Amino acid sequence: MSWGNRKADRVTFATGYTVLMMAIDGTWQRPCTLLDISNSGARLQVKDSIEGLNLKEFFLLLSSTGLAFRRCELVRINGEEIGVKFVEDKETGKKKKGRALARSDS
């Protein structure tokens, strides 16, 4: 499967960037590597199984504190690599903003 038909300009990370996928309700999370990213989506490498996970909509945590994140939707799977698109609000056309993710400091 080719990833080359993407329209948006992409930033590719030579060694990848460690990020975390997390369910909207917080019931699961998977570490992954961000391979490339654009304004509209990203390509990730996931080592752990994603079988049985609801990937219709999930968070991609870009920082360890949970303050930088995007709402995502699965677009394609190719082995360990997945393609995701960033979810937009249908009314405003802007990227959906999730509520701030709570940090567990206790």
Rosetta constraint file for C-alpha pairs under 8 A:
AtomPair CA 1 CA 78 HARMONIC 6.85 0.50
AtomPair CA 8 CA 38 HARMONIC 6.20 0.50
AtomPair CA 8 CA 39 HARMONIC 7.08 0.50
AtomPair CA 8 CA 40 HARMONIC 6.93 0.50
AtomPair CA 9 CA 38 HARMONIC 5.95 0.50
AtomPair CA 9 CA 39 HARMONIC 7.85 0.50
AtomPair CA 10 CA 36 HARMONIC 6.28 0.50
AtomPair CA 10 CA 37 HARMONIC 5.34 0.50
AtomPair CA 10 CA 38 HARMONIC 4.57 0.50
AtomPair CA 10 CA 39 HARMONIC 7.95 0.50
AtomPair CA 11 CA 36 HARMONIC 5.38 0.50
AtomPair CA 11 CA 37 HARMONIC 5.38 0.50
AtomPair CA 11 CA 38 HARMONIC 6.35 0.50
AtomPair CA 12 CA 16 HARMONIC 7.91 0.50
AtomPair CA 12 CA 35 HARMONIC 6.03 0.50
AtomPair CA 12 CA 36 HARMONIC 4.23 0.50
AtomPair CA 12 CA 37 HARMONIC 6.73 0.50
AtomPair CA 13 CA 17 HARMONIC 6.77 0.50
AtomPair CA 13 CA 34 HARMONIC 7.51 0.50
AtomPair CA 13 CA 35 HARMONIC 5.60 0.50
AtomPair CA 13 CA 36 HARMONIC 5.94 0.50
AtomPair CA 14 CA 35 HARMONIC 7.78 0.50
AtomPair CA 15 CA 35 HARMONIC 7.79 0.50
AtomPair CA 16 CA 33 HARMONIC 5.60 0.50
AtomPair CA 16 CA 34 HARMONIC 5.38 0.50
AtomPair CA 16 CA 35 HARMONIC 4.94 0.50
AtomPair CA 16 CA 36 HARMONIC 7.73 0.50
AtomPair CA 17 CA 33 HARMONIC 5.34 0.50
AtomPair CA 17 CA 34 HARMONIC 4.94 0.50
AtomPair CA 17 CA 35 HARMONIC 6.84 0.50
AtomPair CA 18 CA 31 HARMONIC 7.27 0.50
AtomPair CA 18 CA 32 HARMONIC 5.99 0.50
AtomPair CA 18 CA 33 HARMONIC 4.64 0.50
AtomPair CA 18 CA 34 HARMONIC 6.18 0.50
AtomPair CA 18 CA 62 HARMONIC 7.96 0.50
AtomPair CA 19 CA 31 HARMONIC 6.10 0.50
AtomPair CA 19 CA 32 HARMONIC 5.49 0.50
AtomPair CA 19 CA 33 HARMONIC 5.82 0.50
AtomPair CA 19 CA 34 HARMONIC 6.39 0.50
AtomPair CA 19 CA 60 HARMONIC 7.05 0.50
AtomPair CA 19 CA 61 HARMONIC 5.85 0.50
AtomPair CA 19 CA 62 HARMONIC 5.29 0.50
AtomPair CA 19 CA 63 HARMONIC 7.00 0.50
AtomPair CA 20 CA 29 HARMONIC 6.71 0.50
AtomPair CA 20 CA 30 HARMONIC 5.72 0.50
AtomPair CA 20 CA 31 HARMONIC 4.51 0.50
AtomPair CA 20 CA 32 HARMONIC 5.72 0.50
AtomPair CA 20 CA 60 HARMONIC 5.83 0.50
AtomPair CA 20 CA 61 HARMONIC 5.06 0.50
AtomPair CA 20 CA 62 HARMONIC 6.93 0.50
AtomPair CA 21 CA 29 HARMONIC 5.35 0.50
AtomPair CA 21 CA 30 HARMONIC 5.12 0.50
AtomPair CA 21 CA 31 HARMONIC 6.27 0.50
AtomPair CA 21 CA 32 HARMONIC 7.03 0.50
AtomPair CA 21 CA 58 HARMONIC 6.97 0.50
AtomPair CA 21 CA 59 HARMONIC 5.75 0.50
AtomPair CA 21 CA 60 HARMONIC 4.67 0.50
AtomPair CA 21 CA 61 HARMONIC 6.16 0.50
AtomPair CA 22 CA 26 HARMONIC 6.10 0.50
AtomPair CA 22 CA 27 HARMONIC 7.68 0.50
AtomPair CA 22 CA 28 HARMONIC 5.77 0.50
AtomPair CA 22 CA 29 HARMONIC 4.15 0.50
AtomPair CA 22 CA 30 HARMONIC 6.52 0.50
AtomPair CA 22 CA 58 HARMONIC 5.87 0.50
AtomPair CA 22 CA 59 HARMONIC 5.11 0.50
AtomPair CA 22 CA 60 HARMONIC 6.42 0.50
AtomPair CA 22 CA 61 HARMONIC 7.28 0.50
AtomPair CA 23 CA 27 HARMONIC 5.87 0.50
AtomPair CA 23 CA 28 HARMONIC 5.43 0.50
AtomPair CA 23 CA 29 HARMONIC 6.31 0.50
AtomPair CA 23 CA 54 HARMONIC 7.61 0.50
AtomPair CA 23 CA 55 HARMONIC 7.87 0.50
AtomPair CA 23 CA 57 HARMONIC 7.53 0.50
AtomPair CA 23 CA 58 HARMONIC 4.79 0.50
AtomPair CA 23 CA 59 HARMONIC 6.16 0.50
AtomPair CA 24 CA 57 HARMONIC 6.90 0.50
AtomPair CA 24 CA 58 HARMONIC 4.99 0.50
AtomPair CA 24 CA 59 HARMONIC 6.09 0.50
AtomPair CA 30 CA 46 HARMONIC 7.47 0.50
AtomPair CA 30 CA 48 HARMONIC 6.85 0.50
AtomPair CA 31 CA 46 HARMONIC 6.88 0.50
AtomPair CA 31 CA 47 HARMONIC 7.65 0.50
AtomPair CA 31 CA 48 HARMONIC 7.69 0.50
AtomPair CA 32 CA 44 HARMONIC 6.45 0.50
AtomPair CA 32 CA 45 HARMONIC 5.55 0.50
AtomPair CA 32 CA 46 HARMONIC 4.65 0.50
AtomPair CA 32 CA 47 HARMONIC 6.64 0.50
AtomPair CA 33 CA 44 HARMONIC 5.51 0.50
AtomPair CA 33 CA 45 HARMONIC 5.04 0.50
AtomPair CA 33 CA 46 HARMONIC 6.64 0.50
AtomPair CA 34 CA 42 HARMONIC 7.25 0.50
AtomPair CA 34 CA 43 HARMONIC 6.25 0.50
AtomPair CA 34 CA 44 HARMONIC 4.68 0.50
AtomPair CA 34 CA 45 HARMONIC 6.57 0.50
AtomPair CA 35 CA 42 HARMONIC 7.52 0.50
AtomPair CA 35 CA 43 HARMONIC 5.53 0.50
AtomPair CA 35 CA 44 HARMONIC 5.48 0.50
AtomPair CA 35 CA 45 HARMONIC 6.88 0.50
AtomPair CA 36 CA 42 HARMONIC 5.60 0.50
AtomPair CA 36 CA 43 HARMONIC 5.35 0.50
AtomPair CA 36 CA 44 HARMONIC 7.34 0.50
AtomPair CA 37 CA 41 HARMONIC 5.91 0.50
AtomPair CA 37 CA 42 HARMONIC 4.16 0.50
AtomPair CA 37 CA 43 HARMONIC 6.46 0.50
AtomPair CA 38 CA 42 HARMONIC 6.16 0.50
AtomPair CA 39 CA 86 HARMONIC 7.89 0.50
AtomPair CA 40 CA 85 HARMONIC 5.75 0.50
AtomPair CA 40 CA 86 HARMONIC 5.47 0.50
AtomPair CA 41 CA 72 HARMONIC 7.84 0.50
AtomPair CA 41 CA 83 HARMONIC 7.42 0.50
AtomPair CA 41 CA 84 HARMONIC 5.42 0.50
AtomPair CA 41 CA 85 HARMONIC 3.97 0.50
AtomPair CA 41 CA 86 HARMONIC 5.10 0.50
AtomPair CA 42 CA 83 HARMONIC 5.93 0.50
AtomPair CA 42 CA 84 HARMONIC 5.40 0.50
AtomPair CA 42 CA 85 HARMONIC 6.48 0.50
AtomPair CA 42 CA 86 HARMONIC 7.97 0.50
AtomPair CA 43 CA 81 HARMONIC 6.84 0.50
AtomPair CA 43 CA 82 HARMONIC 5.78 0.50
AtomPair CA 43 CA 83 HARMONIC 4.57 0.50
AtomPair CA 43 CA 84 HARMONIC 6.36 0.50
AtomPair CA 44 CA 81 HARMONIC 5.47 0.50
AtomPair CA 44 CA 82 HARMONIC 5.30 0.50
AtomPair CA 44 CA 83 HARMONIC 6.40 0.50
AtomPair CA 44 CA 84 HARMONIC 7.85 0.50
AtomPair CA 45 CA 80 HARMONIC 5.42 0.50
AtomPair CA 45 CA 81 HARMONIC 4.36 0.50
AtomPair CA 45 CA 82 HARMONIC 6.39 0.50
AtomPair CA 46 CA 50 HARMONIC 7.89 0.50
AtomPair CA 46 CA 80 HARMONIC 5.31 0.50
AtomPair CA 46 CA 81 HARMONIC 6.20 0.50
AtomPair CA 46 CA 82 HARMONIC 7.43 0.50
AtomPair CA 47 CA 80 HARMONIC 6.23 0.50
AtomPair CA 54 CA 58 HARMONIC 7.95 0.50
AtomPair CA 55 CA 73 HARMONIC 6.27 0.50
AtomPair CA 55 CA 74 HARMONIC 5.74 0.50
AtomPair CA 56 CA 72 HARMONIC 7.97 0.50
AtomPair CA 56 CA 73 HARMONIC 5.25 0.50
AtomPair CA 56 CA 74 HARMONIC 6.17 0.50
AtomPair CA 57 CA 71 HARMONIC 6.76 0.50
AtomPair CA 57 CA 72 HARMONIC 5.47 0.50
AtomPair CA 57 CA 73 HARMONIC 4.68 0.50
AtomPair CA 57 CA 74 HARMONIC 7.33 0.50
AtomPair CA 58 CA 71 HARMONIC 5.72 0.50
AtomPair CA 58 CA 72 HARMONIC 5.29 0.50
AtomPair CA 58 CA 73 HARMONIC 6.48 0.50
AtomPair CA 59 CA 69 HARMONIC 6.48 0.50
AtomPair CA 59 CA 70 HARMONIC 5.64 0.50
AtomPair CA 59 CA 71 HARMONIC 4.63 0.50
AtomPair CA 59 CA 72 HARMONIC 5.83 0.50
AtomPair CA 60 CA 69 HARMONIC 5.43 0.50
AtomPair CA 60 CA 70 HARMONIC 5.28 0.50
AtomPair CA 60 CA 71 HARMONIC 6.35 0.50
AtomPair CA 60 CA 72 HARMONIC 6.62 0.50
AtomPair CA 61 CA 66 HARMONIC 5.82 0.50
AtomPair CA 61 CA 67 HARMONIC 7.86 0.50
AtomPair CA 61 CA 68 HARMONIC 6.20 0.50
AtomPair CA 61 CA 69 HARMONIC 4.39 0.50
AtomPair CA 61 CA 70 HARMONIC 6.76 0.50
AtomPair CA 62 CA 66 HARMONIC 7.12 0.50
AtomPair CA 62 CA 67 HARMONIC 7.95 0.50
AtomPair CA 62 CA 68 HARMONIC 5.26 0.50
AtomPair CA 62 CA 69 HARMONIC 5.27 0.50
AtomPair CA 62 CA 70 HARMONIC 7.86 0.50
AtomPair CA 63 CA 67 HARMONIC 6.43 0.50
AtomPair CA 63 CA 68 HARMONIC 5.45 0.50
AtomPair CA 63 CA 69 HARMONIC 7.25 0.50
AtomPair CA 65 CA 103 HARMONIC 6.89 0.50
AtomPair CA 66 CA 100 HARMONIC 7.67 0.50
AtomPair CA 66 CA 101 HARMONIC 5.77 0.50
AtomPair CA 66 CA 102 HARMONIC 7.62 0.50
AtomPair CA 66 CA 103 HARMONIC 7.25 0.50
AtomPair CA 67 CA 100 HARMONIC 6.68 0.50
AtomPair CA 67 CA 101 HARMONIC 6.82 0.50
AtomPair CA 70 CA 86 HARMONIC 6.59 0.50
AtomPair CA 70 CA 87 HARMONIC 7.97 0.50
AtomPair CA 70 CA 96 HARMONIC 7.88 0.50
AtomPair CA 70 CA 97 HARMONIC 7.41 0.50
AtomPair CA 70 CA 98 HARMONIC 7.63 0.50
AtomPair CA 71 CA 86 HARMONIC 5.76 0.50
AtomPair CA 71 CA 87 HARMONIC 5.63 0.50
AtomPair CA 71 CA 96 HARMONIC 6.66 0.50
AtomPair CA 71 CA 97 HARMONIC 7.30 0.50
AtomPair CA 71 CA 98 HARMONIC 6.96 0.50
AtomPair CA 72 CA 84 HARMONIC 6.04 0.50
AtomPair CA 72 CA 85 HARMONIC 5.55 0.50
AtomPair CA 72 CA 86 HARMONIC 4.55 0.50
AtomPair CA 72 CA 87 HARMONIC 5.42 0.50
AtomPair CA 73 CA 84 HARMONIC 5.43 0.50
AtomPair CA 73 CA 85 HARMONIC 5.44 0.50
AtomPair CA 73 CA 86 HARMONIC 6.46 0.50
AtomPair CA 73 CA 87 HARMONIC 6.50 0.50
AtomPair CA 74 CA 82 HARMONIC 7.29 0.50
AtomPair CA 74 CA 83 HARMONIC 6.24 0.50
AtomPair CA 74 CA 84 HARMONIC 4.58 0.50
AtomPair CA 74 CA 85 HARMONIC 6.61 0.50
AtomPair CA 75 CA 82 HARMONIC 7.45 0.50
AtomPair CA 75 CA 83 HARMONIC 5.30 0.50
AtomPair CA 75 CA 84 HARMONIC 5.04 0.50
AtomPair CA 75 CA 85 HARMONIC 6.44 0.50
AtomPair CA 76 CA 82 HARMONIC 5.59 0.50
AtomPair CA 76 CA 83 HARMONIC 5.01 0.50
AtomPair CA 76 CA 84 HARMONIC 7.07 0.50
AtomPair CA 77 CA 81 HARMONIC 6.03 0.50
AtomPair CA 77 CA 82 HARMONIC 4.44 0.50
AtomPair CA 77 CA 83 HARMONIC 6.43 0.50
AtomPair CA 78 CA 82 HARMONIC 6.06 0.50
AtomPair CA 86 CA 95 HARMONIC 7.07 0.50
AtomPair CA 87 CA 95 HARMONIC 6.01 0.50
AtomPair CA 87 CA 96 HARMONIC 5.99 0.50
AtomPair CA 88 CA 93 HARMONIC 5.78 0.50
AtomPair CA 88 CA 94 HARMONIC 5.32 0.50
AtomPair CA 88 CA 95 HARMONIC 4.08 0.50
AtomPair CA 88 CA 96 HARMONIC 4.98 0.50
AtomPair CA 89 CA 93 HARMONIC 5.29 0.50
AtomPair CA 89 CA 94 HARMONIC 5.50 0.50
AtomPair CA 89 CA 95 HARMONIC 5.86 0.50
AtomPair CA 89 CA 96 HARMONIC 5.12 0.50
AtomPair CA 90 CA 94 HARMONIC 7.77 0.50
